[in-house]
Amino acid sequence: MGDEAWRALVDVEALTAWMDCRALGAGPIGDTKVLAGGTQNLLLAFNRNGARYVLRRPSAHARQEANDTIKREIQVLSAIADTGVPHPRLIAACDTLDVLGANFYLMQAIDGFNVTTGMPALHARDPVIRRGMGFALVDGALRLGRVDHEALGLGGFGRAEGFLERQVGRWRKQFEGYAALSGWSGVELAEPIERVGDWLERNRPSTFKPGILHGDYHLANVMFSDTGPELAAIVDWELATIGDPLIDLGWVLTTWPRPNDPTSMKIEPWQGFPSADELLAYYRERSERDLSAMDWYVVLACYKLGILLEGTYARACAGKASKETGDRFHARTVALFERAMQLI
């Protein structure tokens, strides 16, 4: 995103005045840099008076509910501040539209790196560290799943009752909503979505222990420490809710890079990272949750992720997202549904 594009979304003068009212630094905002953060939100890093901030707000072509989503991110980040779950510290938030025309918040800049964009020399040359990074990812999911959401005041953050029963209908409805975008039909996905959805309904686990789930938990949504295998932060909380934390584990297993899969996430170097089976065993040894229906969670992850990715493709067909990104996401959607069909 160029300078002109982000300035259309962030009125620097208005932001400066808002920060002044909250005693957040002094002087001009400078050293601005747009960070990678998906297609739904803008992440703008900047300096002010020697302090580093990251601003998050909806993008120019965000979904209709984007402002409500930002409010939910603010709520969950505030609640987990003292839990030990690694995350960007919330600094300040604006839940009205009068400053930037959208809800937004400021968070701490994280000292660390995202593995999808490359590794520091320390990590790139040491397969033992990379193995630890895989288990650190699972540790993050374990920590989040152990948090007592009721004690943090998040009892109303999501509706745990009937959570699993709502999943198929929720995501099928989202898929059907893409029909409103011109240039997209989704015809080739209609049959697999129907078959996979029916299987999920018939084989759904009968019970689960509620907790906080991130909702989009995988390697691209965490940052690792520059000095070792530990997680520095879990980022992109837009799908966080109260439900079944095993959905996050299913997401990890589904998105874990797979050999010879051209649509899979590419991480280099890969040698040393644990296998998906090792990640599952690691979680099982450290959790009291019932993992006997884990295949169901993996199939649901294929279903949900495929539909989410197809949304970007549909928006690209309508000229509201990059065509290159849309085509790449569509290929992943097709591969995810092929994998789900094999599992069922």
C-alpha positions in Angstrom: 0.0 0.0 0.0 1.4 3.3 -1.0 1.6 6.5 1.0 -1.5 8.0 -0.6 -3.6 4.9 0.0 -3.0 4.7 3.8 -3.3 8.5 4.2 -6.9 8.1 2.8 -7.6 5.9 5.8 -5.6 7.6 8.5 -6.0 11.4 9.0 -2.6 12.1 10.6 -3.7 15.4 12.0 -6.9 13.9 13.6 -4.9 11.0 15.0 -2.3 13.3 16.4 -5.0 15.4 18.2 -6.6 12.2 19.5 -3.3 11.0 20.9 -2.6 14.4 22.4 -5.9 14.2 24.4 -4.7 10.9 25.8 -1.1 12.0 26.6 0.3 9.5 24.1 3.5 11.1 23.2 4.1 14.5 21.7 5.2 16.1 18.5 4.7 14.8 14.9 3.9 11.3 13.8 6.7 9.9 11.7 8.6 6.9 10.3 5.3 5.4 9.1 5.3 1.9 7.6 2.3 -0.2 6.4 2.6 -3.8 7.8 1.3 -6.9 6.3 -2.0 -7.7 7.9 -4.4 -9.4 5.5 -7.0 -7.8 3.2 -9.5 -6.8 5.8 -7.5 -4.4 8.0 -4.8 -1.7 7.8 -1.8 -2.0 10.1 0.2 1.2 10.3 3.4 1.3 12.4 4.7 4.7 13.3 7.0 6.6 15.8 6.0 9.4 18.0 8.5 11.1 20.4 10.7 8.0 20.4 7.8 5.5 21.1 6.7 2.9 18.5 3.0 2.3 17.9 0.9 0.1 15.6 -2.5 1.3 14.5 -5.2 -1.2 13.3 -8.4 -0.2 11.6 -10.6 -1.6 8.8 -9.3 -1.4 5.2 -11.0 0.6 2.4 -12.9 -2.5 1.2 -13.6 -4.1 4.6 -16.7 -6.2 5.3 -19.8 -4.4 6.6 -19.2 -5.7 10.2 -15.6 -4.5 10.2 -16.1 -1.8 12.9 -17.9 -4.2 15.2 -15.0 -6.6 14.7 -12.5 -4.0 15.8 -14.6 -3.4 18.9 -14.4 -7.2 19.7 -10.6 -7.2 19.2 -10.3 -4.3 21.6 -12.4 -6.2 24.1 -10.5 -9.5 24.0 -7.0 -7.8 24.0 -8.0 -5.8 27.0 -9.3 -8.9 28.8 -6.2 -11.1 28.3 -3.7 -8.4 29.2 -2.5 -10.2 32.4 -3.0 -13.8 31.4 0.4 -14.8 30.1 -1.0 -15.4 26.6 1.5 -13.7 24.3 -0.2 -10.8 22.4 0.3 -7.2 21.4 -0.4 -5.0 24.4 -3.4 -2.7 23.9 -2.4 0.9 24.4 -5.5 2.9 23.5 -8.7 2.4 21.5 -11.4 4.5 19.7 -14.8 2.8 19.3 -16.4 5.8 17.5 -16.2 6.9 13.9 -15.5 10.6 14.5 -11.7 10.5 14.5 -10.7 8.3 11.5 -14.1 7.4 10.1 -13.8 3.9 11.6 -13.1 2.2 14.9 -9.4 1.7 15.5 -6.9 0.9 18.2 -3.2 1.4 19.0 -1.1 -1.5 20.2 2.5 -2.1 21.1 5.0 -2.9 18.3 6.3 -6.4 18.8 10.0 -7.3 18.8 9.9 -10.4 16.7 9.3 -11.8 13.2 6.6 -13.6 11.2 8.0 -16.8 9.9 6.1 -16.5 6.6 8.3 -13.6 5.6 11.6 -15.1 6.5 13.7 -16.0 9.5 16.6 -14.4 11.2 20.0 -16.2 10.8 19.7 -17.7 14.3 16.5 -19.5 13.4 17.4 -20.2 9.7 20.6 -22.1 10.6 19.3 -24.1 13.6 16.7 -27.0 13.1 16.5 -27.5 16.8 15.2 -23.9 17.2 12.7 -24.5 14.4 11.5 -27.6 16.0 10.9 -25.6 19.2 9.0 -23.0 17.2 6.4 -25.6 16.1 5.8 -26.7 19.7 5.7 -23.0 20.8 2.8 -22.5 18.4 0.9 -25.3 20.1 1.8 -23.9 23.5 0.1 -20.6 22.5 -3.1 -22.5 21.7 -2.9 -24.4 25.0 -2.4 -21.2 27.0 -5.3 -19.5 25.4 -7.6 -22.5 25.9 -6.8 -22.7 29.6 -7.8 -19.0 30.3 -10.9 -18.7 32.5 -13.0 -16.4 30.2 -15.7 -16.0 32.8 -13.3 -14.6 35.3 -12.0 -12.1 32.7 -15.5 -10.8 32.1 -15.8 -12.4 28.7 -18.9 -14.5 29.5 -20.9 -12.5 26.9 -18.1 -12.3 24.3 -19.5 -15.4 22.6 -22.3 -17.9 23.0 -20.8 -21.3 24.0 -24.2 -23.0 24.1 -24.9 -24.6 20.7 -21.5 -23.3 19.4 -20.6 -26.5 17.4 -24.2 -26.8 16.2 -24.0 -23.4 14.6 -20.8 -23.8 12.7 -21.9 -25.4 9.5 -24.9 -23.1 9.0 -22.8 -20.0 9.9 -20.2 -20.6 7.3 -22.6 -21.9 4.7 -24.5 -18.7 5.0 -21.3 -16.7 4.5 -20.6 -18.7 1.4 -24.0 -18.0 0.0 -23.6 -14.3 0.7 -20.8 -14.1 -1.8 -23.4 -14.4 -4.5 -24.0 -10.6 -4.1 -20.6 -9.9 -5.5 -20.6 -9.6 -9.3 -18.4 -11.8 -11.4 -18.4 -14.8 -8.9 -20.6 -17.9 -9.1 -19.1 -20.6 -6.8 -20.6 -23.3 -8.9 -17.7 -25.7 -8.6 -17.8 -25.6 -4.8 -21.5 -26.1 -4.4 -21.4 -29.9 -4.3 -18.3 -30.3 -2.0 -19.7 -27.7 0.4 -23.0 -29.6 0.6 -21.3 -33.0 1.1 -18.7 -31.8 3.7 -21.3 -29.8 5.5 -23.7 -32.8 5.8 -20.9 -35.0 7.1 -20.0 -32.4 9.7 -23.6 -32.2 10.9 -23.9 -36.0 11.2 -20.6 -36.5 13.0 -20.5 -33.5 15.3 -19.0 -34.0 18.8 -21.8 -34.0 21.5 -19.9 -32.0 24.1 -16.9 -29.7 24.6 -15.3 -27.6 27.3 -15.8 -23.9 26.5 -13.0 -21.4 26.3 -11.5 -18.6 24.3 -10.4 -19.4 20.8 -8.5 -17.2 18.4 -10.4 -18.4 15.4 -7.6 -18.1 12.8 -4.7 -19.6 14.6 -1.7 -20.6 12.4 1.9 -19.7 11.6 1.0 -16.6 9.7 -0.8 -15.1 12.7 1.9 -15.3 15.3 5.3 -13.6 15.7 8.3 -15.4 17.1 11.0 -14.1 19.4 14.2 -12.8 17.7 16.3 -14.7 20.2 14.8 -18.1 20.4 11.8 -20.4 19.5 9.3 -18.7 21.8 6.2 -16.9 20.7 6.5 -13.1 20.9 2.8 -12.5 20.2 -0.4 -14.0 18.8 -1.8 -11.4 16.3 -5.0 -10.8 14.2 -7.7 -11.4 16.8 -10.7 -10.6 14.5 -12.3 -14.0 14.7 -11.8 -14.5 18.4 -14.8 -15.8 20.4 -16.0 -18.1 23.1 -16.5 -21.6 21.9 -14.5 -24.9 21.6 -10.7 -24.2 21.7 -10.1 -27.5 19.8 -11.1 -25.5 16.7 -7.8 -23.7 17.1 -5.9 -27.0 17.2 -7.8 -28.2 14.1 -6.8 -24.9 12.4 -3.1 -25.5 13.2 -3.2 -29.0 11.8 -5.1 -28.0 8.7 -2.8 -25.1 7.8 0.4 -26.8 8.8 2.7 -26.9 5.6 2.4 -30.1 3.7 5.1 -31.6 1.4 4.3 -31.6 -2.3 1.2 -29.4 -1.8 1.5 -26.3 -4.1 -1.2 -24.5 -2.2 0.3 -25.0 1.2 2.0 -22.3 3.2 5.7 -22.0 2.2 8.2 -21.8 5.1 12.0 -21.9 4.4 14.0 -23.6 5.7 11.4 -26.2 6.8 13.7 -29.0 8.1 13.4 -29.4 11.8 9.8 -28.3 12.2 7.7 -31.0 13.9 5.1 -33.0 11.8 1.4 -32.4 12.3 1.2 -35.7 14.1 3.9 -34.6 16.5 2.0 -31.3 17.2 -1.2 -33.3 17.9 0.7 -35.6 20.3 2.3 -32.6 22.0 -1.2 -31.0 22.6 -2.7 -34.3 23.8 0.0 -34.8 26.4 -0.6 -31.4 27.9 -4.3 -31.0 27.7 -7.3 -32.6 29.5 -9.6 -32.1 26.5 -11.1 -35.0 24.7 -9.3 -35.3 21.3 -11.0 -38.4 20.1 -13.0 -36.5 17.4 -10.0 -34.6 16.1 -10.7 -35.5 12.5 -14.0 -33.7 12.8 -12.2 -30.5 13.8 -9.7 -30.8 10.9 -12.6 -31.2 8.4 -14.4 -28.2 9.9 -11.2 -26.2 9.6 -11.0 -27.2 5.9 -14.6 -26.2 5.5 -14.4 -22.9 7.3 -11.0 -21.8 5.9 -12.0 -22.7 2.4 -15.1 -20.5 2.7 -13.1 -17.6 4.2 -10.5 -17.8 1.4 -13.2 -18.0 -1.2 -14.5 -14.7 0.1 -11.4 -12.9 -1.0 -11.6 -14.6 -4.4 -15.2 -13.4 -4.7 -14.2 -9.9 -3.8 -11.4 -10.1 -6.3 -13.9 -11.1 -9.0 -15.9 -8.0 -8.1 -12.7 -5.8 -8.3 -12.6 -5.3 -4.5 -9.4 -7.3 -3.9 -6.2 -8.2 -5.7 -6.8 -10.7 -8.6 -3.5 -12.4 -7.9 -4.4 -12.9 -4.2 -7.9 -14.0 -5.1 -6.7 -16.6 -7.6 -4.2 -18.0 -5.1 -6.8 -18.2 -2.3 -9.3 -19.9 -4.7 -6.7 -22.6 -5.5 -6.2 -23.2 -1.7 -10.0 -23.4 -1.3 -10.3 -26.1 -3.9 -7.4 -28.0 -2.3 -8.9 -27.7 1.2 -12.2 -29.2 0.1 -10.4 -32.0 -1.8 -8.6 -32.8 1.5 -11.9 -32.7 3.5 -13.6 -35.0 1.0 -10.7 -37.5 1.4 -11.0 -37.4 5.2 -14.7 -38.1 5.2 
